[in-house]
C-alpha cells in the first residue's frame, strides 16, 4: 500500500482504521514523520536511562522532563510545527550521545538506542513508525502501552510545571517505553505491562492532584459565568494551570480580562484563582468548536497544551502557543519548568482588540472533585440508602466532532431521574448545560474537572466502596459509559482497569489500535464493550427501571 503516513492513535482516525494520507486532526505527513522519529529517539534515550538506573547511576530531573515533554509533544492536536519537533529530535540525540558515554558497554542496547540521526530522516521515519512492528497483536499492545505513556507524560508534565516530581513514575515511564523495543516480550507479558502502566497512571494522576490542590486549594462548588464582559480579553485553552496563573498575575491592572475555554473551565473551581477580579468566566464549549468560537472571541488565544485545531487565517495571528503546543506561523511563548513566562505580547495584543462577542449567557456549576464530594458524603450516602439516587453514571472522557457523539447528549437526557452523572474532561460539554436538575440538592451532573481529574472519580468510587462495606468496587451502583478521543483517555482507561473496574463501555467507537485478539482479551477479562443505541444501553444499564 502506498501510504504517505500512518497514524491511528485517536478516536477520529480515518475509517476507524488509520490516517494514511493526512491526519483527520490536520497533521500533515511530514509532521507525522518527525513525530514518529521523535517517539523513536525517545525510546532509544529511555533504553539508555533505564540501563543507567540498572547500573545504579543517577538520571536527573531535567532528563526526565525532556523525555516527558517529548511524548507530550506527540499527543493528538498538540504540536503541528515540524521545525520545533525536529529541534527536539536533535536535542534528544545529543543527550543520548552524552548519556551513552556514561554507560560503558552498550552492546546490550537495542539498535534504536544507537541511531545517531545520520541519513535521510524521511526515509528513516518510514521504517520506524507504527507499522514497523509486523505482528498485529504485538503492535497493538506496544501502541496501547505507548499511548498510555503519552497520556501519563501529559499528567507528569503538568505536575512538573508546579515543581512536583515522582522519580518512580519517571523511571517506569522510561522502562516501559524502552520495553516496547524488546522483541522477546510475549503477548501475555505486554498485557501485564499495559496493566502496570495503569498502576503508574494512578500514581501520575495522584501526583498531579497533589500538585494542583497544593498550589491552588481543593476545588469547591462554583458557579461559572458563561457570558462576557465589556473589556478586551485573552482566552486560555488547553490544560496547564500554571500558565493560567502566570497570565492572570501579569494581566492585573491592565484592563484585560481572562477567560477559560474547554478543558480550562475547571480552573474556576480552585480557590486560588478566585482572587483575580479579571478572571471573568468560561467562553465557548469543547475544543472542536474553536474555529467558530476563537473567531468570535476577537482577542488573542493562548493554547497551553494539546487540543489545537489548525486555525483559520482570520484569527491565526491571534493564536499563541506555549509548552508542548505549537503551530507553524503562530507565536510561541518560551519558558522552561520553573521559569516565569513573559505574556506581555498577548496582553498588548489584547488591548488592541474588541471585547469578545457574546455566545451565551448564564452559569454552569462544577467543582465536584473528590474532596468536595467526600465533604458531602453523608448526604450522598443517605440519598443512595433512601433510594433517591439509584445509580451513578460515569460519563467522563473526551468530546469530539463526530455526529455519533450526539449519543451522549441524548443518553444524558434519557437517564432516569434518580441517576447522577459523574464526569470529568471535555465530554461534559455534551450535557453540562442541560436542565437536568438535582436530587435533594445534589446536582445530577457532578463535574470533577479536567480529564486528569478522572482520578477524583476513582477516589470517590473507592471511598463509596469503603462506606458501603463492599469487597468489590464493581458491586457499587456505578456504571461506566465513557467517551474517548486521545491518549490521555487511554491512561485513564488503563488506570481504571488496574483498579479492577470492569464492564466499562467505551465509545463512540473502540480504538482502532486494538487488534481483534487484544480486544478479545479486554472483553473477556475486563468486560470492555462499545456502545449501542441510547435505548439499548439504558435497558442494559437500568433494566426495567429505565
LINPE-V16896 format. One record per residue. N is the residue number from 1. RES is the residue in one letter. OMEGA is omega in degrees with one decimal (none if undefined). Layout:
BEGIN
<<N;RES;OMEGA> <N;RES;OMEGA>>
END
This chain:
BEGIN
<<1;X;-180.0> <2;X;-176.4> <3;X;175.9> <4;X;-179.0> <5;X;169.2> <6;X;177.6> <7;X;175.9> <8;X;-174.5> <9;X;-179.6> <10;X;-175.9> <11;X;-175.3> <12;X;-179.3> <13;X;-168.7> <14;X;176.9> <15;X;-173.8> <16;X;178.6> <17;X;-179.1> <18;X;176.5> <19;X;-174.9> <20;X;-179.6> <21;X;175.6> <22;X;-177.6> <23;X;172.1> <24;X;179.3> <25;X;-176.0> <26;X;-179.8> <27;X;178.2> <28;X;-179.0> <29;X;-179.9> <30;X;178.3> <31;X;177.0> <32;X;-178.6> <33;X;-178.0> <34;X;173.0> <35;X;175.7> <36;X;178.8> <37;X;179.7> <38;X;176.1> <39;X;-179.7> <40;X;-178.0> <41;X;176.6> <42;X;172.6> <43;X;179.0> <44;X;177.4> <45;X;179.5> <46;X;175.6> <47;X;-179.7> <48;X;179.5> <49;X;178.2> <50;X;177.6> <51;X;177.8> <52;X;178.9> <53;X;178.8> <54;X;176.9> <55;X;-179.9> <56;X;-178.6> <57;X;-174.8> <58;X;171.5> <59;X;-171.0> <60;X;174.8> <61;X;-179.5> <62;X;177.1> <63;X;176.9> <64;X;-178.3> <65;X;179.6> <66;X;-179.7> <67;X;178.5> <68;X;-178.5> <69;X;175.2> <70;X;-179.0> <71;X;-179.3> <72;X;-179.7> <73;X;-176.7> <74;X;176.7> <75;X;-179.3> <76;X;175.3> <77;X;179.4> <78;X;-171.1> <79;X;179.6> <80;X;-172.7> <81;X;-175.1> <82;X;-177.4> <83;X;-178.5> <84;X;178.3> <85;X;177.2> <86;X;177.8> <87;X;178.2> <88;X;176.8> <89;X;-179.0> <90;X;179.7> <91;X;-179.8> <92;X;178.1> <93;X;178.5> <94;X;179.9> <95;X;178.0> <96;X;179.7> <97;X;179.3> <98;X;-176.4> <99;X;179.1> <100;X;179.4> <101;X;179.6> <102;X;-173.5> <103;X;-170.7> <104;X;-179.0> <105;X;-179.8> <106;X;-173.2> <107;X;-177.9> <108;X;-178.1> <109;X;175.0> <110;X;-174.8> <111;X;-178.9> <112;X;-178.2> <113;X;-173.8> <114;X;179.8> <115;X;-173.7> <116;X;179.0> <117;X;-178.5> <118;X;176.3> <119;X;-179.0> <120;X;-175.4> <121;X;-179.5> <122;X;177.8> <123;X;178.7> <124;X;-178.4> <125;X;-178.8> <126;X;-177.4> <127;X;-173.7> <128;X;-178.3> <129;X;-176.0> <130;X;-172.6> <131;X;177.3> <132;X;171.8> <133;X;-171.3> <134;X;-178.1> <135;X;-173.0> <136;X;-177.0> <137;X;176.0> <138;X;177.6> <139;X;-179.0> <140;X;-178.6> <141;X;176.5> <142;X;-179.3> <143;X;175.8> <144;X;178.7> <145;X;-178.9> <146;X;-179.3> <147;X;173.8> <148;X;178.6> <149;X;175.0> <150;X;176.8> <151;X;177.3> <152;X;179.5> <153;X;179.7> <154;X;-179.1> <155;X;177.1> <156;X;-178.8> <157;X;179.8> <158;X;176.0> <159;X;177.7> <160;X;-179.5> <161;X;176.8> <162;X;174.2> <163;X;175.1> <164;X;179.1> <165;X;171.7> <166;X;-176.5> <167;X;179.0> <168;X;177.4> <169;X;179.2> <170;X;-178.5> <171;X;178.4> <172;X;-179.2> <173;X;-178.5> <174;X;178.5> <175;X;-178.9> <176;X;178.4> <177;X;177.5> <178;X;-178.3> <179;X;177.6> <180;X;175.4> <181;X;-170.4> <182;X;-177.4> <183;X;-179.4> <184;X;-176.6> <185;X;-179.3> <186;X;175.7> <187;X;-179.6> <188;X;179.3> <189;X;178.8> <190;X;174.1> <191;X;178.3> <192;X;179.2> <193;X;176.8> <194;X;177.8> <195;X;176.6> <196;X;174.3> <197;X;175.6> <198;X;177.2> <199;X;-179.4> <200;X;170.6> <201;X;176.0> <202;X;179.6> <203;X;-179.9> <204;X;178.2> <205;X;176.2> <206;X;177.4> <207;X;-179.3> <208;X;176.6> <209;X;177.3> <210;X;-179.8> <211;X;-177.7> <212;X;-177.3> <213;X;176.7> <214;X;-178.7> <215;X;-168.0> <216;X;-179.4> <217;X;178.7> <218;X;176.2> <219;X;-179.5> <220;X;-178.0> <221;X;-171.5> <222;X;170.5> <223;X;-176.0> <224;X;178.4> <225;X;176.2> <226;X;172.9> <227;X;-178.5> <228;X;175.4> <229;X;-175.4> <230;X;-178.9> <231;X;169.7> <232;X;-174.8> <233;X;170.6> <234;X;-179.7> <235;X;-177.5> <236;X;179.8> <237;X;-175.4> <238;X;-173.1> <239;X;-166.0> <240;X;-177.3> <241;X;179.7> <242;X;175.9> <243;X;178.7> <244;X;179.9> <245;X;179.9> <246;X;179.2> <247;X;179.2> <248;X;179.0> <249;X;-175.1> <250;X;-179.9> <251;X;-179.0> <252;X;177.7> <253;X;-177.4> <254;X;-175.3> <255;X;-179.6> <256;X;177.5> <257;X;178.9> <258;X;179.2> <259;X;172.3> <260;X;177.4> <261;X;173.4> <262;X;-173.4> <263;X;176.2> <264;X;178.1> <265;X;-175.8> <266;X;175.3> <267;X;-179.0> <268;X;-176.9> <269;X;-176.3> <270;X;-178.1> <271;X;-173.7> <272;X;-177.7> <273;X;-176.7> <274;X;180.0> <275;X;-176.6> <276;X;-175.2> <277;X;-178.6> <278;X;175.8> <279;X;-161.0> <280;X;-176.2> <281;X;-179.8> <282;X;-177.2> <283;X;173.5> <284;X;-170.1> <285;X;-177.5> <286;X;-171.2> <287;X;-169.0> <288;X;177.8> <289;X;-170.4> <290;X;-178.1> <291;X;177.4> <292;X;-175.3> <293;X;177.7> <294;X;179.2> <295;X;-176.6> <296;X;179.2> <297;X;175.6> <298;X;-178.7> <299;X;180.0> <300;X;179.6> <301;X;177.3> <302;X;174.9> <303;X;-175.1> <304;X;179.8> <305;X;-179.1> <306;X;-176.9> <307;X;172.6> <308;X;165.7> <309;X;-179.6> <310;X;-169.6> <311;X;171.9> <312;X;179.7> <313;X;-176.4> <314;X;177.9> <315;X;-176.7> <316;X;-179.4> <317;X;177.8> <318;X;-178.1> <319;X;178.8> <320;X;177.8> <321;X;174.8> <322;X;179.3> <323;X;-178.1> <324;X;-175.5> <325;X;176.6> <326;X;174.4> <327;X;-177.1> <328;X;-179.8> <329;X;177.5> <330;X;-179.0> <331;X;178.3> <332;X;178.3> <333;X;-177.2> <334;X;176.3> <335;X;179.0> <336;X;178.5> <337;X;180.0> <338;X;179.4> <339;X;174.3> <340;X;178.7> <341;X;-178.6> <342;X;-179.3> <343;X;-176.7> <344;X;-179.8> <345;X;177.6> <346;X;-176.8> <347;X;178.8> <348;X;177.0> <349;X;-177.8> <350;X;-177.7> <351;X;-177.6> <352;X;-174.7> <353;X;175.4> <354;X;175.2> <355;X;180.0> <356;X;171.9> <357;X;-175.3> <358;X;177.6> <359;X;-175.3> <360;X;177.2> <361;X;177.1> <362;X;-177.4> <363;X;168.6> <364;X;-174.0> <365;X;175.3> <366;X;177.8> <367;X;-175.9> <368;X;171.5> <369;X;-168.5> <370;X;-178.3> <371;X;-179.3> <372;X;179.9> <373;X;178.8> <374;X;174.5> <375;X;177.4> <376;X;-170.4> <377;X;-178.8> <378;X;-179.7> <379;X;-179.3> <380;X;-179.4> <381;X;179.3> <382;X;178.8> <383;X;177.7> <384;X;-178.0> <385;X;-178.8> <386;X;-177.9> <387;X;178.1> <388;X;172.1> <389;X;179.6> <390;X;-178.6> <391;X;168.7> <392;X;179.3> <393;X;177.8> <394;X;179.8> <395;X;179.7> <396;X;174.1> <397;X;-168.4> <398;X;169.8> <399;X;179.7> <400;X;-171.8> <401;X;-170.7> <402;X;179.1> <403;X;-179.7> <404;X;-179.6> <405;X;173.0> <406;X;175.4> <407;X;-174.3> <408;X;174.6> <409;X;-178.4> <410;X;177.9> <411;X;179.4> <412;X;179.2> <413;X;-172.7> <414;X;-178.6> <415;X;173.1> <416;X;-174.8> <417;X;178.3> <418;X;176.4> <419;X;-179.3> <420;X;178.8> <421;X;169.6> <422;X;-175.2> <423;X;172.4> <424;X;-177.1> <425;X;-174.6> <426;X;173.1> <427;X;-176.5> <428;X;-178.6> <429;X;174.5> <430;X;-175.5> <431;X;-173.0> <432;X;176.1> <433;X;176.7> <434;X;178.8> <435;X;-175.4> <436;X;174.3> <437;X;-177.3> <438;X;175.8> <439;X;-179.6> <440;X;-179.7> <441;X;176.5> <442;X;-179.8> <443;X;-178.9> <444;X;169.8> <445;X;178.4> <446;X;-176.6> <447;X;-179.5> <448;X;178.3> <449;X;-178.1> <450;X;179.7> <451;X;179.3> <452;X;179.1> <453;X;168.2> <454;X;173.1> <455;X;179.3> <456;X;-179.8> <457;X;176.9> <458;X;178.6> <459;X;179.2> <460;X;-179.7> <461;X;-179.6> <462;X;178.0> <463;X;177.9> <464;X;175.9> <465;X;179.6> <466;X;-177.0> <467;X;-178.0> <468;X;176.1> <469;X;-177.0> <470;X;177.9> <471;X;-172.9> <472;X;179.5> <473;X;-178.4> <474;X;176.0> <475;X;177.5> <476;X;176.4> <477;X;-177.6> <478;X;172.1> <479;X;-174.3> <480;X;179.2> <481;X;-164.8> <482;X;173.6> <483;X;178.6> <484;X;174.8> <485;X;-174.7> <486;X;-162.8> <487;X;174.7> <488;X;174.9> <489;X;179.7> <490;X;-179.2> <491;X;175.8> <492;X;178.3> <493;X;-179.9> <494;X;177.8> <495;X;178.7> <496;X;177.8> <497;X;178.2> <498;X;-179.6> <499;X;175.6> <500;X;-179.8> <501;X;-179.4> <502;X;175.3> <503;X;175.3> <504;X;174.4> <505;X;-171.0> <506;X;-178.2> <507;X;6.7> <508;X;173.2> <509;X;172.3> <510;X;-177.5> <511;X;178.1> <512;X;-176.9> <513;X;174.8> <514;X;176.2> <515;X;178.8> <516;X;-178.4> <517;X;178.5> <518;X;176.4> <519;X;179.2> <520;X;177.2> <521;X;-178.9> <522;X;178.9> <523;X;-174.5> <524;X;-175.5> <525;X;-173.9> <526;X;178.5> <527;X;177.5> <528;X;179.2> <529;X;174.4> <530;X;178.0> <531;X;174.2> <532;X;171.2> <533;X;177.5> <534;X;-177.8> <535;X;179.6> <536;X;-175.6> <537;X;174.4> <538;X;178.6> <539;X;-180.0> <540;X;-175.3> <541;X;-169.9> <542;X;-179.6> <543;X;-178.4> <544;X;-177.9> <545;X;-178.6> <546;X;none>>
END
